[in-house]
Amino acid sequence: MSHLLLTLGAGAVLGLAFLRLKVPGGMMVGAMVGVAAFNIGTGLAYMPATARLAAQITAGAFIGASVKKRDLRRMPKLIKPALILLGGMLILNLAMGPVIHALSGLDWMTSFFCAVPGGISDTPIIAADMGADAGDVALAQFSRLVAGIGIFPSLILAMTRHDPQGEEGAHQAGAADRQKDPASVALTIAVAAVCGFIGKRSGVPVGALLFAMLGVIALKLLTDRAAVPLWLKRLAQLLSGAYIGSSMGLADLLEMRVLLLPIVLLVLAYLLNCLVISALLHRFCGIRRREAMLAATPAGANDMALISGDLGVHSQDLNVLQIIRMIVVVSVFPQIVRLVVSLLEGTCP
């Protein structure tokens, strides 16, 4: 218990500092950096898996509480942007696999899984099941996640600072906080928790977030009583950042020497991919640049749900696109990787 409290303390101190400095996603980024430093320095950082689960459930509740009927009617219009987003990420995955293989000497399966734009918790497990080195995959995924929540939001904010953002964000920003009475908050948390646990047990990719979101959407549409206050969102950011930071130890830092160049190239490739995909989404789907860039950012669905609001984006289209991406990436991409690797191993030494 003492290690858990120290870990949360390290995350909270730096998280609050980053928040005061107005760093995008400051609570999550600061918590991640603070806990990672604490763990590397002492080796005492500890976060239970339930912390990540709680963050996923809260992210799902936060998304669900802001959904309106008109948002659901927009679902068919997201097919085109979803295809652009997933197509671009699949091309990146297939292009970077051989690059990582050539530079690091990792086997084909591990190399491709290092570039899969999935979740840090799901992808290494799937990779291990397919015979890849889960440790190397986890390190590459962690680096992608660090860039996705620690670097990309600040770059996006700087690049789109003068872009018109419209009034949708201001309108939806208060949607999740409009009714903050304790009874509504308690009911929302209860529904999200029950549905999130069911989703976790179901084995569905990102099931906790997805089921919690669907449960709260149903609550919102049936009763209009769904409410998630801002302090609960900050707590979820703290838990998520601390959980990620606690997985980074001295051994991981030393191992980065072997994968340093491939990881740097991978992050740069994700940046280029983000710029290209966002330009396509803006050009052909009419999505605002900031929202389009966030959709193409290499971070998890729950992480982006917790961070996007800090950048003034409260779009349900963005949230739904992130969830579609995560489901397809962890269910379809591994099968494509397996097929490609089987072809390569049949023709390459």
VEXZA-341937 format. One line per field, with one value per residue (C-alpha): residue in three letters; x, y, z. Coordinates in steps of 0.001 Angstrom, whole numbers. Layout:
# VEXZA-341937
residuo (ALA:...)
east (X:...)
north (Y:...)
up (Z:...)
//
This chain:
# VEXZA-341937
residuo (MET:SER:HIS:LEU:LEU:LEU:THR:LEU:GLY:ALA:GLY:ALA:VAL:LEU:GLY:LEU:ALA:PHE:LEU:ARG:LEU:LYS:VAL:PRO:GLY:GLY:MET:MET:VAL:GLY:ALA:MET:VAL:GLY:VAL:ALA:ALA:PHE:ASN:ILE:GLY:THR:GLY:LEU:ALA:TYR:MET:PRO:ALA:THR:ALA:ARG:LEU:ALA:ALA:GLN:ILE:THR:ALA:GLY:ALA:PHE:ILE:GLY:ALA:SER:VAL:LYS:LYS:ARG:ASP:LEU:ARG:ARG:MET:PRO:LYS:LEU:ILE:LYS:PRO:ALA:LEU:ILE:LEU:LEU:GLY:GLY:MET:LEU:ILE:LEU:ASN:LEU:ALA:MET:GLY:PRO:VAL:ILE:HIS:ALA:LEU:SER:GLY:LEU:ASP:TRP:MET:THR:SER:PHE:PHE:CYS:ALA:VAL:PRO:GLY:GLY:ILE:SER:ASP:THR:PRO:ILE:ILE:ALA:ALA:ASP:MET:GLY:ALA:ASP:ALA:GLY:ASP:VAL:ALA:LEU:ALA:GLN:PHE:SER:ARG:LEU:VAL:ALA:GLY:ILE:GLY:ILE:PHE:PRO:SER:LEU:ILE:LEU:ALA:MET:THR:ARG:HIS:ASP:PRO:GLN:GLY:GLU:GLU:GLY:ALA:HIS:GLN:ALA:GLY:ALA:ALA:ASP:ARG:GLN:LYS:ASP:PRO:ALA:SER:VAL:ALA:LEU:THR:ILE:ALA:VAL:ALA:ALA:VAL:CYS:GLY:PHE:ILE:GLY:LYS:ARG:SER:GLY:VAL:PRO:VAL:GLY:ALA:LEU:LEU:PHE:ALA:MET:LEU:GLY:VAL:ILE:ALA:LEU:LYS:LEU:LEU:THR:ASP:ARG:ALA:ALA:VAL:PRO:LEU:TRP:LEU:LYS:ARG:LEU:ALA:GLN:LEU:LEU:SER:GLY:ALA:TYR:ILE:GLY:SER:SER:MET:GLY:LEU:ALA:ASP:LEU:LEU:GLU:MET:ARG:VAL:LEU:LEU:LEU:PRO:ILE:VAL:LEU:LEU:VAL:LEU:ALA:TYR:LEU:LEU:ASN:CYS:LEU:VAL:ILE:SER:ALA:LEU:LEU:HIS:ARG:PHE:CYS:GLY:ILE:ARG:ARG:ARG:GLU:ALA:MET:LEU:ALA:ALA:THR:PRO:ALA:GLY:ALA:ASN:ASP:MET:ALA:LEU:ILE:SER:GLY:ASP:LEU:GLY:VAL:HIS:SER:GLN:ASP:LEU:ASN:VAL:LEU:GLN:ILE:ILE:ARG:MET:ILE:VAL:VAL:VAL:SER:VAL:PHE:PRO:GLN:ILE:VAL:ARG:LEU:VAL:VAL:SER:LEU:LEU:GLU:GLY:THR:CYS:PRO)
east (0:2851:4427:1086:694:4259:3646:421:2154:4994:2486:215:3028:4346:872:-408:2750:2281:-1393:-504:1970:-934:812:-1749:-2830:-716:-2057:-1496:1863:3159:2008:3701:7005:6939:6232:8738:11458:10438:10560:13917:15388:13999:12364:9466:6703:3597:252:-2320:-3962:-7239:-5898:-5718:-9128:-10556:-9069:-10567:-13995:-13871:-12801:-15717:-18098:-16750:-17325:-20755:-21981:-21428:-23179:-26416:-28922:-27652:-24159:-25489:-27099:-23628:-22251:-22770:-20825:-17719:-17164:-15060:-12772:-12396:-11207:-8714:-7419:-7068:-5666:-2925:-1988:-1888:445:2690:2706:3664:6294:8035:8210:11032:12831:12843:13915:16851:18082:17641:18001:14719:12717:9992:7044:8528:9494:5990:4355:6644:4950:1342:-602:-2426:-2558:404:-1586:-3131:-448:2410:28:-1179:2426:3527:706:2011:5626:7047:9262:6726:9425:10718:7170:6180:9182:8333:4668:5607:7751:4879:2520:4946:5181:1434:466:3632:4741:2019:-663:1745:2808:-812:-1753:1158:422:-3318:-3279:-4638:-7092:-10820:-12183:-15892:-18415:-18945:-16236:-17676:-21132:-20087:-17494:-20108:-22132:-20445:-20521:-23946:-25599:-23144:-25513:-24113:-26969:-26378:-22608:-23025:-25510:-23195:-20188:-22212:-23492:-20030:-18364:-20814:-20710:-16925:-16360:-18650:-16662:-13375:-14600:-16023:-12607:-13691:-10780:-10879:-14029:-13939:-13962:-16401:-18972:-18734:-19306:-22307:-23822:-23527:-24842:-27925:-28281:-27942:-30482:-33010:-32802:-30587:-28939:-25430:-22746:-18952:-17331:-13951:-12216:-13049:-11511:-8330:-8228:-8486:-5625:-3521:-4215:-3548:-309:940:173:2160:5057:5242:5968:9168:12222:15993:16233:13821:15898:19085:17368:16470:20055:19427:16067:16858:17276:14290:12113:13172:12400:9095:8024:9048:7064:4037:4448:4572:1619:-313:286:-656:-3775:-5004:-4569:-6627:-9317:-9448:-9482:-11920:-14039:-14253:-12835:-11107:-7315:-6883:-9524:-8094:-4570:-5823:-7617:-4307:-2252:-537:-2085:-4812:-8542:-8944:-5809:-7053:-10523:-8911:-6535:-8529:-10705:-7587:-6987:-10516:-11773:-14928:-16003:-17885:-16648:-13097:-13997:-15819:-12974:-10460:-12542:-13072:-9321:-8481:-10964:-9757:-6063:-6125:-8463:-7565:-3995:-2420:-3981:-2568:850:733:-23:2742:5308:4434:5023:8319:9651:8846:10906:13458:16348)
north (0:2395:1821:2557:5809:6883:6099:8100:10929:11079:11107:13695:16160:16291:15908:18972:20880:20071:20980:24410:24883:24195:21241:19414:16300:17681:15468:12261:13290:14594:11479:9272:11179:11478:7806:6668:8774:7470:3868:4236:5943:3612:603:1020:2179:19:330:-2487:-3491:-2239:1325:1039:-621:2260:4773:2911:2753:6459:7376:5353:7062:10499:9806:8298:11144:13672:11696:13011:11455:13621:12151:8626:9712:10658:7116:6171:9283:7966:5005:7059:8695:5335:3692:6518:6342:2551:2320:4822:3072:-347:993:2463:-838:-2872:-325:-3:-3743:-4392:-1199:-2316:-5822:-4470:-2019:-4105:-7704:-8604:-11434:-10598:-11135:-8962:-6244:-5950:-6016:-3199:-1026:-2124:999:-893:-592:-1094:-3598:-5592:-5672:-7371:-10119:-10763:-10620:-13242:-15535:-15301:-16035:-12501:-11127:-9451:-7442:-5733:-5161:-3630:-1281:-74:302:2233:4621:5139:5811:8285:10180:9941:11531:13461:15050:14948:16955:19873:19760:19617:22550:24612:23740:24486:27370:29838:27460:28140:25501:26261:26230:22486:22128:24848:23353:19810:20649:21029:18042:15643:18130:19714:17723:17275:16413:13527:11175:11519:11123:8040:6479:7139:5626:2566:1938:2491:194:-2671:-2413:-1944:-5101:-7023:-5671:-6646:-10196:-10483:-10548:-7902:-5595:-2445:-4007:-2097:1279:206:-1380:1458:3957:2048:1676:5384:6293:4183:5873:9304:8640:6968:9250:12247:11842:10790:13062:12848:15804:17188:16028:12422:12888:14249:11243:8909:10780:10368:6631:6049:8062:6440:2973:3629:5188:2279:-105:1788:559:863:-2339:-865:2316:329:-1854:1272:1435:-1480:-192:3525:4177:2020:3681:7197:6345:4783:7923:10104:7808:8172:11949:11920:9536:11853:14818:12913:11229:14426:16280:13595:13674:17458:17505:14682:14417:18048:17297:20258:19983:19722:17028:15167:15231:13931:11095:10081:10446:7188:6925:4719:5394:6022:8204:10436:10615:11972:14374:15746:17913:19706:20830:22164:19193:17508:15713:12434:11669:11679:9381:6906:6905:6117:3209:1825:2090:206:-2602:-3124:-2801:-5494:-7850:-7503:-6153:-9177:-11531:-9443:-9418:-13206:-13603:-11195:-12842:-16308:-15063:-13377:-16373:-18532:-16354:-14587:-16106)
up (0:830:-2599:-4254:-2312:-3136:-6804:-6883:-5019:-7548:-10387:-8777:-8011:-11562:-13052:-11206:-12147:-15847:-15529:-14116:-16970:-19367:-21034:-23218:-21343:-18503:-15725:-17698:-19168:-15837:-13981:-16560:-16388:-12597:-11966:-14612:-12953:-9527:-10745:-12501:-9438:-6769:-8415:-5972:-8315:-8156:-9883:-9915:-13176:-11723:-12047:-15825:-15837:-13785:-16228:-19197:-17554:-16676:-20212:-21562:-19135:-20089:-23781:-23213:-21005:-23782:-26542:-28026:-30411:-33249:-32711:-33284:-36534:-37806:-37525:-41210:-42209:-40410:-42750:-45178:-42557:-40778:-44005:-44629:-41052:-40941:-44465:-43667:-40436:-42115:-44813:-42090:-40188:-43264:-44345:-40960:-40212:-42712:-41589:-37946:-39012:-41028:-38369:-35219:-36322:-34638:-36188:-38683:-36347:-33587:-36070:-37490:-34061:-32900:-35531:-34873:-33738:-30976:-27217:-24894:-22840:-25708:-28412:-26463:-25308:-28857:-30110:-27565:-28661:-32227:-31285:-31156:-28367:-26076:-24242:-27382:-28602:-25255:-25362:-28878:-27944:-24817:-26876:-29315:-26424:-24800:-28092:-28607:-25298:-24435:-27705:-30349:-28469:-27948:-31606:-32759:-30537:-31887:-35522:-35299:-32831:-35389:-37060:-36562:-34196:-34528:-31707:-31391:-28777:-26593:-26907:-26105:-23485:-20844:-21935:-19578:-16693:-17157:-14384:-11512:-8698:-6598:-7476:-11230:-10840:-8623:-11046:-13991:-12205:-11181:-14708:-16220:-13669:-14161:-17947:-17923:-15879:-18227:-21172:-19551:-18957:-22469:-24122:-26639:-27598:-25427:-23972:-20681:-22427:-25129:-22800:-20255:-23048:-24422:-20958:-20204:-23671:-22942:-19546:-21156:-23898:-21585:-18539:-19467:-16045:-17086:-15589:-15272:-13433:-14459:-11260:-12136:-15567:-13918:-11589:-14570:-16260:-13112:-12907:-16598:-16627:-13424:-14772:-17950:-16014:-13560:-16434:-17308:-15375:-15601:-17667:-20205:-20347:-21022:-23615:-25564:-26817:-29195:-30375:-30197:-33933:-34987:-32330:-33408:-37033:-35973:-34103:-37071:-39365:-37091:-37240:-41044:-41083:-38763:-41068:-44232:-42822:-41172:-44471:-46238:-43544:-43758:-47565:-48316:-45151:-44047:-40584:-38907:-38855:-35088:-34812:-37830:-36380:-33038:-34843:-36463:-33267:-32181:-28715:-27293:-27536:-23814:-23683:-26505:-24960:-21794:-23592:-26537:-24301:-23052:-26645:-27017:-29063:-27751:-30916:-30719:-34248:-32876:-29985:-32225:-34779:-32026:-30766:-34288:-34812:-31636:-32324:-35901:-35015:-32317:-34181:-37883:-38061:-36273:-38828:-41673:-39974:-39590:-43316:-44375:-42083:-43388:-46933:-46007:-44107:-47094:-49453:-47239:-45246)
//
